[in-house]
Amino acid sequence: MFPPEVRIEGPLGSRTVTVGGVEIPAVEAVSVSEAVHDLQRVTITVLTDRATIAFPER
């Protein structure tokens, strides 16, 4: 699905953002830049503590 649909629901600090069918909970902020050549940058900020951050093996 291109471009992916971005849906924002819920109150500030506990928003759920869905991008292309993938749900991202506990979103603090969403920023959308102006379109450049039909592309847009969407930045999603999530508050978490370091213990919950994991990186997949490469």
SEFIZA-3560 file (N, C-alpha, C; in Angstrom, 3 decimals):
REM SEFIZA-3560
<numar><xx>0.849</xx><yy>-1.165</yy><zz>0.000</zz><atom>N</atom></numar>
<numar><xx>0.000</xx><yy>0.000</yy><zz>0.000</zz><atom>CA</atom></numar>
<numar><xx>0.900</xx><yy>1.234</yy><zz>0.000</zz><atom>C</atom></numar>
<numar><xx>0.920</xx><yy>1.964</yy><zz>-1.097</zz><atom>N</atom></numar>
<numar><xx>1.740</xx><yy>3.164</yy><zz>-1.177</zz><atom>CA</atom></numar>
<numar><xx>0.911</xx><yy>4.298</yy><zz>-1.724</zz><atom>C</atom></numar>
<numar><xx>0.923</xx><yy>5.451</yy><zz>-1.150</zz><atom>N</atom></numar>
<numar><xx>1.576</xx><yy>5.741</yy><zz>0.120</zz><atom>CA</atom></numar>
<numar><xx>0.783</xx><yy>5.143</yy><zz>1.273</zz><atom>C</atom></numar>
<numar><xx>1.453</xx><yy>4.827</yy><zz>2.400</zz><atom>N</atom></numar>
<numar><xx>0.725</xx><yy>4.241</yy><zz>3.523</zz><atom>CA</atom></numar>
<numar><xx>-0.215</xx><yy>5.257</yy><zz>4.159</zz><atom>C</atom></numar>
<numar><xx>-1.364</xx><yy>4.803</yy><zz>4.603</zz><atom>N</atom></numar>
<numar><xx>-2.305</xx><yy>5.666</yy><zz>5.304</zz><atom>CA</atom></numar>
<numar><xx>-1.811</xx><yy>5.861</yy><zz>6.733</zz><atom>C</atom></numar>
<numar><xx>-1.853</xx><yy>7.096</yy><zz>7.220</zz><atom>N</atom></numar>
<numar><xx>-1.463</xx><yy>7.405</yy><zz>8.597</zz><atom>CA</atom></numar>
<numar><xx>-2.719</xx><yy>7.860</yy><zz>9.329</zz><atom>C</atom></numar>
<numar><xx>-3.131</xx><yy>7.104</yy><zz>10.354</zz><atom>N</atom></numar>
<numar><xx>-4.317</xx><yy>7.443</yy><zz>11.148</zz><atom>CA</atom></numar>
<numar><xx>-3.877</xx><yy>7.795</yy><zz>12.560</zz><atom>C</atom></numar>
<numar><xx>-4.399</xx><yy>8.900</yy><zz>13.097</zz><atom>N</atom></numar>
<numar><xx>-4.053</xx><yy>9.356</yy><zz>14.446</zz><atom>CA</atom></numar>
<numar><xx>-5.335</xx><yy>9.388</yy><zz>15.265</zz><atom>C</atom></numar>
<numar><xx>-5.341</xx><yy>8.662</yy><zz>16.401</zz><atom>N</atom></numar>
<numar><xx>-6.532</xx><yy>8.599</yy><zz>17.242</zz><atom>CA</atom></numar>
<numar><xx>-6.149</xx><yy>8.734</yy><zz>18.706</zz><atom>C</atom></numar>
<numar><xx>-7.008</xx><yy>9.364</yy><zz>19.501</zz><atom>N</atom></numar>
<numar><xx>-6.818</xx><yy>9.430</yy><zz>20.947</zz><atom>CA</atom></numar>
<numar><xx>-6.223</xx><yy>10.737</yy><zz>21.421</zz><atom>C</atom></numar>
<numar><xx>-6.211</xx><yy>10.934</yy><zz>22.764</zz><atom>N</atom></numar>
<numar><xx>-5.712</xx><yy>12.172</yy><zz>23.355</zz><atom>CA</atom></numar>
<numar><xx>-4.185</xx><yy>12.252</yy><zz>23.355</zz><atom>C</atom></numar>
<numar><xx>-3.675</xx><yy>13.466</yy><zz>23.443</zz><atom>N</atom></numar>
<numar><xx>-2.237</xx><yy>13.720</yy><zz>23.486</zz><atom>CA</atom></numar>
<numar><xx>-1.579</xx><yy>12.892</yy><zz>24.584</zz><atom>C</atom></numar>
<numar><xx>-0.459</xx><yy>12.262</yy><zz>24.274</zz><atom>N</atom></numar>
<numar><xx>0.272</xx><yy>11.459</yy><zz>25.240</zz><atom>CA</atom></numar>
<numar><xx>-0.121</xx><yy>9.998</yy><zz>25.251</zz><atom>C</atom></numar>
<numar><xx>-1.315</xx><yy>9.690</yy><zz>24.734</zz><atom>N</atom></numar>
<numar><xx>-1.732</xx><yy>8.286</yy><zz>24.685</zz><atom>CA</atom></numar>
<numar><xx>-2.375</xx><yy>7.983</yy><zz>23.338</zz><atom>C</atom></numar>
<numar><xx>-1.924</xx><yy>8.687</yy><zz>22.333</zz><atom>N</atom></numar>
<numar><xx>-2.457</xx><yy>8.472</yy><zz>20.991</zz><atom>CA</atom></numar>
<numar><xx>-2.002</xx><yy>7.133</yy><zz>20.440</zz><atom>C</atom></numar>
<numar><xx>-2.812</xx><yy>6.601</yy><zz>19.567</zz><atom>N</atom></numar>
<numar><xx>-2.417</xx><yy>5.430</yy><zz>18.796</zz><atom>CA</atom></numar>
<numar><xx>-2.314</xx><yy>5.876</yy><zz>17.353</zz><atom>C</atom></numar>
<numar><xx>-1.191</xx><yy>5.588</yy><zz>16.726</zz><atom>N</atom></numar>
<numar><xx>-0.991</xx><yy>5.931</yy><zz>15.324</zz><atom>CA</atom></numar>
<numar><xx>-0.896</xx><yy>4.628</yy><zz>14.543</zz><atom>C</atom></numar>
<numar><xx>-1.620</xx><yy>4.555</yy><zz>13.450</zz><atom>N</atom></numar>
<numar><xx>-1.561</xx><yy>3.389</yy><zz>12.583</zz><atom>CA</atom></numar>
<numar><xx>-0.947</xx><yy>3.822</yy><zz>11.261</zz><atom>C</atom></numar>
<numar><xx>0.136</xx><yy>3.168</yy><zz>10.870</zz><atom>N</atom></numar>
<numar><xx>0.826</xx><yy>3.488</yy><zz>9.617</zz><atom>CA</atom></numar>
<numar><xx>0.824</xx><yy>2.231</yy><zz>8.761</zz><atom>C</atom></numar>
<numar><xx>0.110</xx><yy>2.284</yy><zz>7.650</zz><atom>N</atom></numar>
<numar><xx>0.059</xx><yy>1.133</yy><zz>6.757</zz><atom>CA</atom></numar>
<numar><xx>-0.425</xx><yy>-0.129</yy><zz>7.438</zz><atom>C</atom></numar>
<numar><xx>-1.340</xx><yy>0.001</yy><zz>8.409</zz><atom>N</atom></numar>
<numar><xx>-1.893</xx><yy>-1.148</yy><zz>9.104</zz><atom>CA</atom></numar>
<numar><xx>-1.125</xx><yy>-1.576</yy><zz>10.344</zz><atom>C</atom></numar>
<numar><xx>0.018</xx><yy>-0.939</yy><zz>10.634</zz><atom>N</atom></numar>
<numar><xx>0.811</xx><yy>-1.273</yy><zz>11.823</zz><atom>CA</atom></numar>
<numar><xx>0.491</xx><yy>-0.253</yy><zz>12.912</zz><atom>C</atom></numar>
<numar><xx>0.051</xx><yy>-0.729</yy><zz>14.090</zz><atom>N</atom></numar>
<numar><xx>-0.335</xx><yy>0.148</yy><zz>15.184</zz><atom>CA</atom></numar>
<numar><xx>0.853</xx><yy>0.516</yy><zz>16.064</zz><atom>C</atom></numar>
<numar><xx>0.999</xx><yy>1.807</yy><zz>16.364</zz><atom>N</atom></numar>
<numar><xx>2.049</xx><yy>2.297</yy><zz>17.256</zz><atom>CA</atom></numar>
<numar><xx>1.343</xx><yy>2.969</yy><zz>18.433</zz><atom>C</atom></numar>
<numar><xx>1.399</xx><yy>2.361</yy><zz>19.644</zz><atom>N</atom></numar>
<numar><xx>0.705</xx><yy>2.931</yy><zz>20.799</zz><atom>CA</atom></numar>
<numar><xx>1.554</xx><yy>3.972</yy><zz>21.531</zz><atom>C</atom></numar>
<numar><xx>0.934</xx><yy>4.705</yy><zz>22.445</zz><atom>N</atom></numar>
<numar><xx>1.600</xx><yy>5.652</yy><zz>23.352</zz><atom>CA</atom></numar>
<numar><xx>2.408</xx><yy>6.715</yy><zz>22.616</zz><atom>C</atom></numar>
<numar><xx>1.825</xx><yy>7.280</yy><zz>21.585</zz><atom>N</atom></numar>
<numar><xx>2.506</xx><yy>8.298</yy><zz>20.783</zz><atom>CA</atom></numar>
<numar><xx>2.347</xx><yy>9.660</yy><zz>21.444</zz><atom>C</atom></numar>
<numar><xx>3.468</xx><yy>10.363</yy><zz>21.606</zz><atom>N</atom></numar>
<numar><xx>3.451</xx><yy>11.694</yy><zz>22.209</zz><atom>CA</atom></numar>
<numar><xx>3.163</xx><yy>12.771</yy><zz>21.166</zz><atom>C</atom></numar>
<numar><xx>3.775</xx><yy>12.652</yy><zz>19.989</zz><atom>N</atom></numar>
<numar><xx>3.628</xx><yy>13.697</yy><zz>18.976</zz><atom>CA</atom></numar>
<numar><xx>3.763</xx><yy>13.128</yy><zz>17.574</zz><atom>C</atom></numar>
<numar><xx>3.083</xx><yy>13.799</yy><zz>16.646</zz><atom>N</atom></numar>
<numar><xx>3.186</xx><yy>13.449</yy><zz>15.227</zz><atom>CA</atom></numar>
<numar><xx>3.429</xx><yy>14.743</yy><zz>14.472</zz><atom>C</atom></numar>
<numar><xx>4.448</xx><yy>14.744</yy><zz>13.631</zz><atom>N</atom></numar>
<numar><xx>4.784</xx><yy>15.919</yy><zz>12.838</zz><atom>CA</atom></numar>
<numar><xx>4.754</xx><yy>15.537</yy><zz>11.364</zz><atom>C</atom></numar>
<numar><xx>4.106</xx><yy>16.371</yy><zz>10.559</zz><atom>N</atom></numar>
<numar><xx>4.030</xx><yy>16.123</yy><zz>9.121</zz><atom>CA</atom></numar>
<numar><xx>4.636</xx><yy>17.316</yy><zz>8.402</zz><atom>C</atom></numar>
<numar><xx>5.626</xx><yy>17.057</yy><zz>7.545</zz><atom>N</atom></numar>
<numar><xx>6.274</xx><yy>18.143</yy><zz>6.806</zz><atom>CA</atom></numar>
<numar><xx>5.521</xx><yy>18.404</yy><zz>5.507</zz><atom>C</atom></numar>
<numar><xx>5.864</xx><yy>19.507</yy><zz>4.869</zz><atom>N</atom></numar>
<numar><xx>5.264</xx><yy>19.820</yy><zz>3.574</zz><atom>CA</atom></numar>
<numar><xx>5.697</xx><yy>18.799</yy><zz>2.539</zz><atom>C</atom></numar>
<numar><xx>4.836</xx><yy>18.563</yy><zz>1.575</zz><atom>N</atom></numar>
<numar><xx>5.155</xx><yy>17.608</yy><zz>0.514</zz><atom>CA</atom></numar>
<numar><xx>6.219</xx><yy>18.190</yy><zz>-0.413</zz><atom>C</atom></numar>
<numar><xx>7.193</xx><yy>17.360</yy><zz>-0.780</zz><atom>N</atom></numar>
<numar><xx>8.231</xx><yy>17.730</yy><zz>-1.735</zz><atom>CA</atom></numar>
<numar><xx>8.265</xx><yy>16.638</yy><zz>-2.787</zz><atom>C</atom></numar>
<numar><xx>7.968</xx><yy>16.981</yy><zz>-4.018</zz><atom>N</atom></numar>
<numar><xx>7.941</xx><yy>16.001</yy><zz>-5.107</zz><atom>CA</atom></numar>
<numar><xx>7.061</xx><yy>14.801</yy><zz>-4.756</zz><atom>C</atom></numar>
<numar><xx>5.860</xx><yy>15.070</yy><zz>-4.238</zz><atom>N</atom></numar>
<numar><xx>4.875</xx><yy>14.037</yy><zz>-3.884</zz><atom>CA</atom></numar>
<numar><xx>5.298</xx><yy>13.145</yy><zz>-2.720</zz><atom>C</atom></numar>
<numar><xx>6.341</xx><yy>13.515</yy><zz>-1.979</zz><atom>N</atom></numar>
<numar><xx>6.749</xx><yy>12.755</yy><zz>-0.797</zz><atom>CA</atom></numar>
<numar><xx>6.550</xx><yy>13.620</yy><zz>0.436</zz><atom>C</atom></numar>
<numar><xx>6.143</xx><yy>13.006</yy><zz>1.537</zz><atom>N</atom></numar>
<numar><xx>5.969</xx><yy>13.719</yy><zz>2.790</zz><atom>CA</atom></numar>
<numar><xx>6.697</xx><yy>12.980</yy><zz>3.888</zz><atom>C</atom></numar>
<numar><xx>7.296</xx><yy>13.719</yy><zz>4.799</zz><atom>N</atom></numar>
<numar><xx>7.962</xx><yy>13.112</yy><zz>5.953</zz><atom>CA</atom></numar>
<numar><xx>6.996</xx><yy>13.174</yy><zz>7.134</zz><atom>C</atom></numar>
<numar><xx>6.725</xx><yy>12.020</yy><zz>7.745</zz><atom>N</atom></numar>
<numar><xx>5.903</xx><yy>11.932</yy><zz>8.945</zz><atom>CA</atom></numar>
<numar><xx>6.811</xx><yy>11.445</yy><zz>10.070</zz><atom>C</atom></numar>
<numar><xx>6.956</xx><yy>12.258</yy><zz>11.117</zz><atom>N</atom></numar>
<numar><xx>7.801</xx><yy>11.905</yy><zz>12.256</zz><atom>CA</atom></numar>
<numar><xx>6.903</xx><yy>11.583</yy><zz>13.445</zz><atom>C</atom></numar>
<numar><xx>7.111</xx><yy>10.400</yy><zz>14.043</zz><atom>N</atom></numar>
<numar><xx>6.305</xx><yy>9.954</yy><zz>15.177</zz><atom>CA</atom></numar>
<numar><xx>7.214</xx><yy>9.867</yy><zz>16.398</zz><atom>C</atom></numar>
<numar><xx>6.836</xx><yy>10.553</yy><zz>17.490</zz><atom>N</atom></numar>
<numar><xx>7.623</xx><yy>10.548</yy><zz>18.718</zz><atom>CA</atom></numar>
<numar><xx>6.905</xx><yy>9.711</yy><zz>19.769</zz><atom>C</atom></numar>
<numar><xx>7.628</xx><yy>8.739</yy><zz>20.328</zz><atom>N</atom></numar>
<numar><xx>7.080</xx><yy>7.858</yy><zz>21.357</zz><atom>CA</atom></numar>
<numar><xx>7.961</xx><yy>7.967</yy><zz>22.593</zz><atom>C</atom></numar>
<numar><xx>7.354</xx><yy>8.174</yy><zz>23.760</zz><atom>N</atom></numar>
<numar><xx>8.116</xx><yy>8.206</yy><zz>25.005</zz><atom>CA</atom></numar>
<numar><xx>8.233</xx><yy>6.789</yy><zz>25.546</zz><atom>C</atom></numar>
<numar><xx>9.438</xx><yy>6.396</yy><zz>25.921</zz><atom>N</atom></numar>
<numar><xx>9.670</xx><yy>5.070</yy><zz>26.480</zz><atom>CA</atom></numar>
<numar><xx>10.911</xx><yy>5.130</yy><zz>27.353</zz><atom>C</atom></numar>
<numar><xx>11.128</xx><yy>4.097</yy><zz>28.141</zz><atom>N</atom></numar>
<numar><xx>12.382</xx><yy>4.058</yy><zz>28.888</zz><atom>CA</atom></numar>
<numar><xx>13.361</xx><yy>3.165</yy><zz>28.130</zz><atom>C</atom></numar>
<numar><xx>14.628</xx><yy>3.326</yy><zz>28.424</zz><atom>N</atom></numar>
<numar><xx>15.652</xx><yy>2.606</yy><zz>27.661</zz><atom>CA</atom></numar>
<numar><xx>15.519</xx><yy>1.090</yy><zz>27.762</zz><atom>C</atom></numar>
<numar><xx>14.959</xx><yy>0.601</yy><zz>28.845</zz><atom>N</atom></numar>
<numar><xx>14.862</xx><yy>-0.847</yy><zz>29.035</zz><atom>CA</atom></numar>
<numar><xx>13.948</xx><yy>-1.510</yy><zz>28.007</zz><atom>C</atom></numar>
<numar><xx>13.059</xx><yy>-0.732</yy><zz>27.398</zz><atom>N</atom></numar>
<numar><xx>12.117</xx><yy>-1.337</yy><zz>26.458</zz><atom>CA</atom></numar>
<numar><xx>12.592</xx><yy>-1.263</yy><zz>25.014</zz><atom>C</atom></numar>
<numar><xx>13.740</xx><yy>-0.640</yy><zz>24.791</zz><atom>N</atom></numar>
<numar><xx>14.230</xx><yy>-0.491</yy><zz>23.421</zz><atom>CA</atom></numar>
<numar><xx>15.041</xx><yy>-1.725</yy><zz>23.039</zz><atom>C</atom></numar>
<numar><xx>14.698</xx><yy>-2.335</yy><zz>21.919</zz><atom>N</atom></numar>
<numar><xx>15.418</xx><yy>-3.523</yy><zz>21.451</zz><atom>CA</atom></numar>
<numar><xx>15.726</xx><yy>-3.353</yy><zz>19.972</zz><atom>C</atom></numar>
<numar><xx>16.857</xx><yy>-3.873</yy><zz>19.555</zz><atom>N</atom></numar>
<numar><xx>17.246</xx><yy>-3.810</yy><zz>18.157</zz><atom>CA</atom></numar>
<numar><xx>17.309</xx><yy>-5.228</yy><zz>17.607</zz><atom>C</atom></numar>
<numar><xx>16.701</xx><yy>-5.471</yy><zz>16.450</zz><atom>N</atom></numar>
<numar><xx>16.755</xx><yy>-6.820</yy><zz>15.881</zz><atom>CA</atom></numar>
<numar><xx>18.180</xx><yy>-7.183</yy><zz>15.473</zz><atom>C</atom></numar>
<numar><xx>18.471</xx><yy>-8.475</yy><zz>15.514</zz><atom>N</atom></numar>
<numar><xx>19.790</xx><yy>-8.926</yy><zz>15.074</zz><atom>CA</atom></numar>
<numar><xx>19.923</xx><yy>-8.701</yy><zz>13.580</zz><atom>C</atom></numar>
<numar><xx>21.136</xx><yy>-8.388</yy><zz>13.164</zz><atom>N</atom></numar>
<numar><xx>21.357</xx><yy>-8.137</yy><zz>11.734</zz><atom>CA</atom></numar>
<numar><xx>21.983</xx><yy>-9.322</yy><zz>11.095</zz><atom>C</atom></numar>
//
